[in-house]
Amino acid sequence: MTRSTERTVDGLTVRVDHELCSGAGVCRDRLGEVYELVESRAWIRDDAEFEGRRADLDMTETACPWFAIEVTTA
């Protein structure tokens, strides 16, 4: 599977800042269909669907203990 640190789908951009990410896994635990952990860093799955998930994505942004996730409207 391929993965990235920034992805835009369905008008939303999700970004994971690897300078801040500690690999705590809160994002993956809450929304594993979008995030995965590899080598202690969160990645955005390339097969992730964002449609209808704005509230869930915003929740992962808020829940990240290191403020490493950013969700914006594209």
N, C-alpha and C positions, 0 to 999 in steps of 0.2 A: 504494500500500500504506500502511496505517496502522501506527503503531508507538507504543510507550510506554516509559516508564522503569521501570514496575513492572507485573507481570502475575502472576496466580495461575491455575494450570491443574493439574488432576490432583493437587490437594493440595500443590503446591509453589508458593512465591512466589519470583520472581526479581526483583531490583531493581538498577538501575544508577544510581549517584549521580553526577549530572552536575557536581557541585561537585568531584569527585575525578577523573572520567574525562578522560584526555588524548587519547583517540582512537588509542591505540597499535595497536588492531586485533587483539590477541592473542585475544580472545574470538571475534571473527568468523572469524579464521583457523582456530581449533580447532572452532568449532561455528556455522558460517554459516547453518544451518537455524534458529537461534534468534536470533542477533545480526546486526545490520547497522550500518555506519558511515554517518552523515550529518552533514556539517559538523563533522567531527572529534570526534564523540561517538558512543558505542555506544548503540544502541536495541534493544529487544526486539521482534522481529517479531510482529505480531498473529496471524499464521497458524502460529506456532511450536507444536509439540507437545512436552510435557514428559514424557509417559508413558514409563517405561523409560529415562529419560535422567538420573536423579539423579547417577550417577557422573560423567557428562560435564559436567553443570551445576556440580557441586562442583569439578571440574577447572578450569573457567573462572574460578570464584571464586578459587581458589588461584593460578592463573596470571596474573591481572590484576596488572600491575606497580604500579598505583596503588590497589589494594584498593577498587575502585569497584563491585564486584559482590558482592551478598549473595544467598545461596540459603537459604531456610528452609522448614520444613514449615508449611503453612497451618493 
